[in-house]
Amino acid sequence: MLFKKNKKKIPEAGEPGMVYSMTPRHGHSHDVYDENNIRQVAGCLPIDPINKRFLLVTTSSNPNVWVIPKGGWEQDETQQQAAMRETWEEAGVKGKITRHIGVFAEKTKAGVKAHHWIYELEIQEVCKKFPEQKKRERRWFTYDEAMLQQRPPYYPSQQQPYYPSQQQPYYPPQQPQYRPQAYYPPPQQQQQRPHPQMHPQPY
């Protein structure tokens, strides 16, 4: 089913301190990295609780690939604010976070590339104009349709949740947010060369 605008006017949504700007943030210079220098990503699964459907968006580079809105968590915002901001910029929806779904490891052949902090967002307003409306398409999906569109790490058969307790604590919204310490790469240890064996010299 193609996207249809919700004509019902709904009050402004968002958690305290949330700002819905028409200028999207770009670049990774202000992104949060953990102590292992792994990038932190935040996003939401936007849900229409009345009609029981999900809103997905296309990637900016491929109009045939449907994903949940997500992006870099930046240093001047909480995880929830980052997830809601990315959902607003990419999908043009406002709402309230209802629960934390999980943290997923985005893996490549070289190792873990990023940790994705994903939340469930109950949609309260769907806007006609939003920052990336000319870069992406958006569409409603049923649960089964949405699962067929998702690629790893979100596709259920290959879903590998990353549990924060293994690396770092997860704090609910009422508690101070996790802020990783500055990352300093470990110093490289110089390999000690073996001493040459001494052989007696002939007289």
CYANA upper distance limits for C-alpha pairs under 8 A (distance plus 0.5 A):
  1 MET  CA    139 ARG  CA      7.44
  1 MET  CA    140 TRP  CA      6.46
  1 MET  CA    141 PHE  CA      7.46
  2 LEU  CA    139 ARG  CA      5.82
  2 LEU  CA    140 TRP  CA      6.75
  3 PHE  CA    138 ARG  CA      6.99
  3 PHE  CA    139 ARG  CA      5.24
  3 PHE  CA    140 TRP  CA      6.27
  5 LYS  CA    126 VAL  CA      6.90
  5 LYS  CA    127 CYS  CA      7.79
  5 LYS  CA    128 LYS  CA      7.37
  6 ASN  CA    125 GLU  CA      7.82
  6 ASN  CA    126 VAL  CA      6.54
  9 LYS  CA    125 GLU  CA      8.00
 10 ILE  CA    124 GLN  CA      6.96
 10 ILE  CA    125 GLU  CA      6.40
 11 PRO  CA    124 GLN  CA      8.49
 11 PRO  CA    125 GLU  CA      8.42
 12 GLU  CA     94 LYS  CA      8.23
 12 GLU  CA    125 GLU  CA      8.35
 13 ALA  CA     94 LYS  CA      6.16
 13 ALA  CA     95 GLY  CA      5.67
 13 ALA  CA     96 LYS  CA      7.20
 13 ALA  CA    124 GLN  CA      7.23
 13 ALA  CA    125 GLU  CA      8.00
 14 GLY  CA     18 MET  CA      6.28
 14 GLY  CA     84 MET  CA      8.26
 14 GLY  CA     94 LYS  CA      7.20
 14 GLY  CA     95 GLY  CA      6.39
 14 GLY  CA     96 LYS  CA      6.34
 15 GLU  CA     81 GLN  CA      7.98
 15 GLU  CA     96 LYS  CA      7.64
 18 MET  CA     81 GLN  CA      6.70
 18 MET  CA     85 ARG  CA      8.31
 19 VAL  CA     85 ARG  CA      8.22
 20 TYR  CA     85 ARG  CA      7.42
 20 TYR  CA     88 TRP  CA      7.58
 21 SER  CA    131 PRO  CA      8.17
 22 MET  CA     89 GLU  CA      8.07
 22 MET  CA    130 PHE  CA      6.73
 22 MET  CA    131 PRO  CA      5.33
 23 THR  CA    131 PRO  CA      6.42
 24 PRO  CA     89 GLU  CA      6.56
 24 PRO  CA    131 PRO  CA      6.30
 24 PRO  CA    132 GLU  CA      7.91
 28 HIS  CA     72 GLY  CA      7.57
 30 HIS  CA     74 GLU  CA      5.87
 30 HIS  CA     75 GLN  CA      6.46
 31 ASP  CA     39 ARG  CA      7.56
 31 ASP  CA     40 GLN  CA      7.70
 31 ASP  CA     72 GLY  CA      6.24
 31 ASP  CA     73 TRP  CA      6.08
 31 ASP  CA     74 GLU  CA      4.77
 31 ASP  CA     75 GLN  CA      6.55
 32 VAL  CA     39 ARG  CA      6.64
 32 VAL  CA     40 GLN  CA      6.11
 32 VAL  CA     72 GLY  CA      7.98
 32 VAL  CA     73 TRP  CA      6.33
 32 VAL  CA     74 GLU  CA      5.93
 32 VAL  CA     75 GLN  CA      6.13
 32 VAL  CA    180 PRO  CA      7.95
 33 TYR  CA     37 ASN  CA      5.73
 33 TYR  CA     38 ILE  CA      5.68
 33 TYR  CA     39 ARG  CA      5.02
 33 TYR  CA     40 GLN  CA      6.22
 33 TYR  CA    180 PRO  CA      7.30
 33 TYR  CA    183 TYR  CA      8.23
 34 ASP  CA     38 ILE  CA      5.97
 34 ASP  CA     39 ARG  CA      7.27
 34 ASP  CA     40 GLN  CA      7.75
 34 ASP  CA    180 PRO  CA      5.62
 34 ASP  CA    181 GLN  CA      7.53
 34 ASP  CA    182 ALA  CA      8.39
 34 ASP  CA    183 TYR  CA      7.60
 35 GLU  CA    180 PRO  CA      6.78
 35 GLU  CA    181 GLN  CA      6.74
 35 GLU  CA    182 ALA  CA      7.33
 35 GLU  CA    183 TYR  CA      5.67
 35 GLU  CA    184 TYR  CA      8.40
 36 ASN  CA    183 TYR  CA      7.45
 37 ASN  CA    183 TYR  CA      6.71
 38 ILE  CA    112 VAL  CA      7.73
 38 ILE  CA    113 LYS  CA      6.64
 38 ILE  CA    114 ALA  CA      5.91
 38 ILE  CA    115 HIS  CA      7.63
 39 ARG  CA     72 GLY  CA      8.09
 39 ARG  CA    113 LYS  CA      7.28
 39 ARG  CA    114 ALA  CA      5.18
 39 ARG  CA    115 HIS  CA      6.96
 40 GLN  CA     72 GLY  CA      6.73
 40 GLN  CA     73 TRP  CA      6.32
 40 GLN  CA    114 ALA  CA      6.20
 40 GLN  CA    115 HIS  CA      5.59
 40 GLN  CA    116 HIS  CA      6.80
 40 GLN  CA    117 TRP  CA      8.00
 41 VAL  CA     70 LYS  CA      7.32
 41 VAL  CA     71 GLY  CA      5.78
 41 VAL  CA     72 GLY  CA      4.98
 41 VAL  CA     73 TRP  CA      5.69
 41 VAL  CA    114 ALA  CA      7.20
 41 VAL  CA    115 HIS  CA      6.39
 41 VAL  CA    116 HIS  CA      5.12
 41 VAL  CA    117 TRP  CA      6.50
 42 ALA  CA     70 LYS  CA      6.02
 42 ALA  CA     71 GLY  CA      6.19
 42 ALA  CA     72 GLY  CA      6.71
 42 ALA  CA     73 TRP  CA      6.13
 42 ALA  CA     79 GLN  CA      6.84
 42 ALA  CA     80 GLN  CA      8.13
 42 ALA  CA     82 ALA  CA      6.43
 42 ALA  CA     83 ALA  CA      5.11
 42 ALA  CA     86 GLU  CA      8.12
 42 ALA  CA    116 HIS  CA      6.09
 42 ALA  CA    117 TRP  CA      5.16
 42 ALA  CA    118 ILE  CA      6.38
 42 ALA  CA    119 TYR  CA      8.50
 43 GLY  CA     68 ILE  CA      7.69
 43 GLY  CA     69 PRO  CA      6.17
 43 GLY  CA     70 LYS  CA      4.29
 43 GLY  CA     71 GLY  CA      6.87
 43 GLY  CA     82 ALA  CA      7.77
 43 GLY  CA     83 ALA  CA      4.58
 43 GLY  CA     84 MET  CA      7.44
 43 GLY  CA     86 GLU  CA      6.85
 43 GLY  CA     87 THR  CA      7.01
 43 GLY  CA    116 HIS  CA      7.80
 43 GLY  CA    117 TRP  CA      6.89
 43 GLY  CA    118 ILE  CA      5.52
 43 GLY  CA    119 TYR  CA      6.86
 44 CYS  CA     68 ILE  CA      7.14
 44 CYS  CA     69 PRO  CA      6.66
 44 CYS  CA     70 LYS  CA      7.07
 44 CYS  CA     83 ALA  CA      6.20
 44 CYS  CA     84 MET  CA      7.29
 44 CYS  CA     87 THR  CA      6.70
 44 CYS  CA    118 ILE  CA      5.94
 44 CYS  CA    119 TYR  CA      5.19
 44 CYS  CA    120 GLU  CA      6.03
 44 CYS  CA    121 LEU  CA      6.33
 45 LEU  CA     54 PHE  CA      7.65
 45 LEU  CA     55 LEU  CA      7.96
 45 LEU  CA     56 LEU  CA      8.41
 45 LEU  CA     68 ILE  CA      6.38
 45 LEU  CA     69 PRO  CA      7.80
 45 LEU  CA    118 ILE  CA      7.72
 45 LEU  CA    119 TYR  CA      6.74
 45 LEU  CA    120 GLU  CA      5.49
 45 LEU  CA    121 LEU  CA      6.32
 46 PRO  CA     54 PHE  CA      6.22
 46 PRO  CA     55 LEU  CA      6.03
 46 PRO  CA     56 LEU  CA      8.13
 46 PRO  CA     68 ILE  CA      8.34
 46 PRO  CA     87 THR  CA      8.34
 46 PRO  CA     93 VAL  CA      8.39
 46 PRO  CA    120 GLU  CA      6.87
 46 PRO  CA    121 LEU  CA      5.27
 46 PRO  CA    122 GLU  CA      6.59
 46 PRO  CA    123 ILE  CA      6.58
 47 ILE  CA     52 LYS  CA      7.50
 47 ILE  CA     53 ARG  CA      6.41
 47 ILE  CA     54 PHE  CA      5.19
 47 ILE  CA     55 LEU  CA      7.08
 47 ILE  CA    120 GLU  CA      7.70
 47 ILE  CA    121 LEU  CA      6.48
 47 ILE  CA    122 GLU  CA      5.63
 47 ILE  CA    123 ILE  CA      6.27
 48 ASP  CA     52 LYS  CA      5.96
 48 ASP  CA     53 ARG  CA      5.80
 48 ASP  CA     54 PHE  CA      6.68
 48 ASP  CA     55 LEU  CA      8.38
 48 ASP  CA    122 GLU  CA      6.83
 48 ASP  CA    123 ILE  CA      6.13
 49 PRO  CA     53 ARG  CA      7.57
 49 PRO  CA    122 GLU  CA      7.24
 49 PRO  CA    123 ILE  CA      8.19
 52 LYS  CA    142 THR  CA      7.62
 52 LYS  CA    143 TYR  CA      8.44
 53 ARG  CA    140 TRP  CA      6.83
 53 ARG  CA    141 PHE  CA      6.08
 53 ARG  CA    142 THR  CA      5.29
 53 ARG  CA    143 TYR  CA      6.93
 54 PHE  CA    140 TRP  CA      6.04
 54 PHE  CA    141 PHE  CA      5.64
 54 PHE  CA    142 THR  CA      6.67
 54 PHE  CA    143 TYR  CA      7.36
 54 PHE  CA    146 ALA  CA      7.58
 55 LEU  CA     68 ILE  CA      8.14
 55 LEU  CA     91 ALA  CA      8.27
 55 LEU  CA    138 ARG  CA      7.22
 55 LEU  CA    139 ARG  CA      6.15
 55 LEU  CA    140 TRP  CA      5.16
 55 LEU  CA    141 PHE  CA      6.72
 56 LEU  CA     66 TRP  CA      6.50
 56 LEU  CA     67 VAL  CA      6.05
 56 LEU  CA     68 ILE  CA      5.66
 56 LEU  CA     69 PRO  CA      7.54
 56 LEU  CA     91 ALA  CA      7.99
 56 LEU  CA    138 ARG  CA      6.17
 56 LEU  CA    139 ARG  CA      6.21
 56 LEU  CA    140 TRP  CA      7.05
 56 LEU  CA    141 PHE  CA      7.71
 56 LEU  CA    146 ALA  CA      8.13
 57 VAL  CA     66 TRP  CA      5.85
 57 VAL  CA     67 VAL  CA      6.00
 57 VAL  CA     68 ILE  CA      6.70
 57 VAL  CA     69 PRO  CA      7.03
 57 VAL  CA     90 GLU  CA      7.65
 57 VAL  CA     91 ALA  CA      6.80
 57 VAL  CA    136 ARG  CA      6.88
 57 VAL  CA    137 GLU  CA      6.08
 57 VAL  CA    138 ARG  CA      4.81
 57 VAL  CA    139 ARG  CA      7.04
 58 THR  CA     62 ASN  CA      7.23
 58 THR  CA     63 PRO  CA      5.80
 58 THR  CA     64 ASN  CA      7.16
 58 THR  CA     65 VAL  CA      5.88
 58 THR  CA     66 TRP  CA      4.93
 58 THR  CA     67 VAL  CA      6.50
 58 THR  CA    136 ARG  CA      5.88
 58 THR  CA    137 GLU  CA      5.94
 58 THR  CA    138 ARG  CA      7.00
 59 THR  CA     63 PRO  CA      6.74
 59 THR  CA     64 ASN  CA      8.48
 59 THR  CA     65 VAL  CA      6.55
 59 THR  CA     66 TRP  CA      7.01
 59 THR  CA     67 VAL  CA      7.22
 59 THR  CA    136 ARG  CA      7.02
 60 SER  CA    135 LYS  CA      6.17
 60 SER  CA    136 ARG  CA      6.33
 63 PRO  CA    136 ARG  CA      7.64
 63 PRO  CA    137 GLU  CA      7.68
 65 VAL  CA    149 GLN  CA      7.96
 66 TRP  CA    149 GLN  CA      6.45
 66 TRP  CA    150 GLN  CA      7.51
 67 VAL  CA    149 GLN  CA      7.74
 67 VAL  CA    150 GLN  CA      6.76
 69 PRO  CA     86 GLU  CA      6.67
 69 PRO  CA     87 THR  CA      5.56
 69 PRO  CA     90 GLU  CA      6.36
 69 PRO  CA     91 ALA  CA      7.05
 70 LYS  CA     83 ALA  CA      6.96
 70 LYS  CA     86 GLU  CA      5.82
 70 LYS  CA     87 THR  CA      6.89
 70 LYS  CA     90 GLU  CA      8.35
 71 GLY  CA     82 ALA  CA      8.31
 71 GLY  CA     83 ALA  CA      8.03
 71 GLY  CA     86 GLU  CA      6.35
 72 GLY  CA     82 ALA  CA      7.91
 73 TRP  CA     77 GLU  CA      7.86
 73 TRP  CA     78 THR  CA      8.24
 73 TRP  CA     79 GLN  CA      6.93
 73 TRP  CA     82 ALA  CA      5.72
 73 TRP  CA     83 ALA  CA      7.97
 74 GLU  CA     82 ALA  CA      7.39
 77 GLU  CA     81 GLN  CA      6.36
 77 GLU  CA     82 ALA  CA      6.68
 78 THR  CA     82 ALA  CA      6.65
 78 THR  CA    177 GLN  CA      6.84
 79 GLN  CA     83 ALA  CA      6.69
 79 GLN  CA    117 TRP  CA      8.04
 79 GLN  CA    177 GLN  CA      8.00
 80 GLN  CA     84 MET  CA      6.65
 80 GLN  CA     97 ILE  CA      8.10
 80 GLN  CA    119 TYR  CA      8.33
 80 GLN  CA    173 PRO  CA      8.12
 81 GLN  CA     85 ARG  CA      6.41
 82 ALA  CA     86 GLU  CA      6.63
 83 ALA  CA     87 THR  CA      6.72
 83 ALA  CA    117 TRP  CA      8.46
 83 ALA  CA    118 ILE  CA      7.96
 83 ALA  CA    119 TYR  CA      7.79
 84 MET  CA     88 TRP  CA      6.62
 84 MET  CA     94 LYS  CA      7.96
 84 MET  CA     95 GLY  CA      8.49
 85 ARG  CA     89 GLU  CA      6.61
 86 GLU  CA     90 GLU  CA      6.49
 87 THR  CA     91 ALA  CA      5.91
 87 THR  CA     92 GLY  CA      7.22
 87 THR  CA     93 VAL  CA      7.02
 87 THR  CA     94 LYS  CA      8.25
 88 TRP  CA     92 GLY  CA      4.92
 88 TRP  CA     93 VAL  CA      5.60
 88 TRP  CA     94 LYS  CA      6.72
 88 TRP  CA    130 PHE  CA      7.52
 88 TRP  CA    131 PRO  CA      8.30
 89 GLU  CA    130 PHE  CA      6.61
 89 GLU  CA    131 PRO  CA      5.54
 89 GLU  CA    132 GLU  CA      6.31
 90 GLU  CA    130 PHE  CA      8.03
 90 GLU  CA    131 PRO  CA      7.48
 90 GLU  CA    132 GLU  CA      5.90
 90 GLU  CA    133 GLN  CA      7.73
 90 GLU  CA    136 ARG  CA      7.65
 91 ALA  CA    130 PHE  CA      7.92
 91 ALA  CA    132 GLU  CA      8.16
 91 ALA  CA    133 GLN  CA      8.16
 91 ALA  CA    138 ARG  CA      7.01
 92 GLY  CA    126 VAL  CA      6.69
 92 GLY  CA    127 CYS  CA      5.89
 92 GLY  CA    128 LYS  CA      7.71
 92 GLY  CA    129 LYS  CA      7.40
 92 GLY  CA    130 PHE  CA      5.39
 92 GLY  CA    131 PRO  CA      7.97
 92 GLY  CA    133 GLN  CA      8.15
 93 VAL  CA    123 ILE  CA      7.09
 93 VAL  CA    124 GLN  CA      8.06
 93 VAL  CA    125 GLU  CA      6.19
 93 VAL  CA    126 VAL  CA      5.09
 93 VAL  CA    127 CYS  CA      6.47
 94 LYS  CA    123 ILE  CA      6.49
 94 LYS  CA    124 GLN  CA      6.30
 94 LYS  CA    125 GLU  CA      5.62
 94 LYS  CA    126 VAL  CA      7.06
 94 LYS  CA    127 CYS  CA      8.45
 95 GLY  CA    121 LEU  CA      6.68
 95 GLY  CA    122 GLU  CA      5.96
 95 GLY  CA    123 ILE  CA      4.97
 95 GLY  CA    124 GLN  CA      5.01
 95 GLY  CA    125 GLU  CA      6.92
 96 LYS  CA    121 LEU  CA      6.02
 96 LYS  CA    122 GLU  CA      5.93
 96 LYS  CA    123 ILE  CA      7.37
 96 LYS  CA    124 GLN  CA      7.83
 97 ILE  CA    119 TYR  CA      7.09
 97 ILE  CA    120 GLU  CA      6.22
 97 ILE  CA    121 LEU  CA      4.91
 97 ILE  CA    122 GLU  CA      6.72
 98 THR  CA    119 TYR  CA      8.09
 98 THR  CA    120 GLU  CA      6.21
 98 THR  CA    121 LEU  CA      6.43
 98 THR  CA    122 GLU  CA      7.00
 99 ARG  CA    119 TYR  CA      6.42
 99 ARG  CA    120 GLU  CA      5.91
 99 ARG  CA    121 LEU  CA      8.16
100 HIS  CA    118 ILE  CA      6.92
100 HIS  CA    119 TYR  CA      4.98
100 HIS  CA    120 GLU  CA      6.75
101 ILE  CA    117 TRP  CA      8.46
101 ILE  CA    118 ILE  CA      6.10
101 ILE  CA    119 TYR  CA      5.63
101 ILE  CA    120 GLU  CA      6.84
102 GLY  CA    117 TRP  CA      6.67
102 GLY  CA    118 ILE  CA      6.16
102 GLY  CA    119 TYR  CA      7.70
102 GLY  CA    161 PRO  CA      6.99
102 GLY  CA    162 TYR  CA      7.81
102 GLY  CA    163 TYR  CA      7.96
103 VAL  CA    115 HIS  CA      6.89
103 VAL  CA    116 HIS  CA      5.80
103 VAL  CA    117 TRP  CA      5.05
103 VAL  CA    118 ILE  CA      6.66
103 VAL  CA    161 PRO  CA      6.29
103 VAL  CA    162 TYR  CA      5.56
103 VAL  CA    163 TYR  CA      6.86
103 VAL  CA    164 PRO  CA      7.63
104 PHE  CA    115 HIS  CA      6.10
104 PHE  CA    116 HIS  CA      5.51
104 PHE  CA    117 TRP  CA      7.25
104 PHE  CA    118 ILE  CA      8.37
104 PHE  CA    153 PRO  CA      7.12
104 PHE  CA    154 TYR  CA      8.38
104 PHE  CA    160 GLN  CA      6.85
104 PHE  CA    161 PRO  CA      5.15
104 PHE  CA    162 TYR  CA      5.23
104 PHE  CA    163 TYR  CA      8.40
105 ALA  CA    112 VAL  CA      6.82
105 ALA  CA    113 LYS  CA      8.00
105 ALA  CA    114 ALA  CA      6.53
105 ALA  CA    115 HIS  CA      5.24
105 ALA  CA    116 HIS  CA      6.84
105 ALA  CA    153 PRO  CA      7.56
105 ALA  CA    160 GLN  CA      7.57
105 ALA  CA    161 PRO  CA      7.35
105 ALA  CA    162 TYR  CA      6.21
106 GLU  CA    112 VAL  CA      6.30
106 GLU  CA    113 LYS  CA      6.02
106 GLU  CA    114 ALA  CA      5.62
106 GLU  CA    115 HIS  CA      6.56
106 GLU  CA    116 HIS  CA      7.63
106 GLU  CA    153 PRO  CA      6.89
107 LYS  CA    111 GLY  CA      6.06
107 LYS  CA    112 VAL  CA      4.85
107 LYS  CA    113 LYS  CA      5.98
107 LYS  CA    114 ALA  CA      7.79
108 THR  CA    112 VAL  CA      6.69
108 THR  CA    113 LYS  CA      6.97
115 HIS  CA    162 TYR  CA      8.28
129 LYS  CA    133 GLN  CA      7.16
132 GLU  CA    136 ARG  CA      6.83
133 GLN  CA    137 GLU  CA      7.66
141 PHE  CA    145 GLU  CA      6.04
141 PHE  CA    146 ALA  CA      5.94
142 THR  CA    146 ALA  CA      6.49
143 TYR  CA    147 MET  CA      6.74
144 ASP  CA    148 LEU  CA      6.91
145 GLU  CA    149 GLN  CA      7.02
146 ALA  CA    150 GLN  CA      7.00
147 MET  CA    155 TYR  CA      6.71
147 MET  CA    156 PRO  CA      7.90
148 LEU  CA    155 TYR  CA      8.02
150 GLN  CA    154 TYR  CA      6.39
150 GLN  CA    155 TYR  CA      5.67
151 ARG  CA    155 TYR  CA      5.68
152 PRO  CA    158 GLN  CA      6.58
152 PRO  CA    159 GLN  CA      7.05
153 PRO  CA    158 GLN  CA      6.86
153 PRO  CA    159 GLN  CA      5.67
153 PRO  CA    160 GLN  CA      6.85
154 TYR  CA    158 GLN  CA      7.74
154 TYR  CA    159 GLN  CA      5.86
154 TYR  CA    160 GLN  CA      8.41
155 TYR  CA    159 GLN  CA      6.07
163 TYR  CA    167 GLN  CA      8.18
164 PRO  CA    168 GLN  CA      5.59
164 PRO  CA    169 PRO  CA      6.05
164 PRO  CA    170 TYR  CA      6.47
165 SER  CA    169 PRO  CA      5.92
165 SER  CA    170 TYR  CA      7.83
169 PRO  CA    178 TYR  CA      8.11
170 TYR  CA    178 TYR  CA      7.57
171 TYR  CA    175 GLN  CA      6.31
171 TYR  CA    176 PRO  CA      7.24
171 TYR  CA    177 GLN  CA      6.53
171 TYR  CA    178 TYR  CA      7.21
172 PRO  CA    177 GLN  CA      8.29
173 PRO  CA    177 GLN  CA      7.74
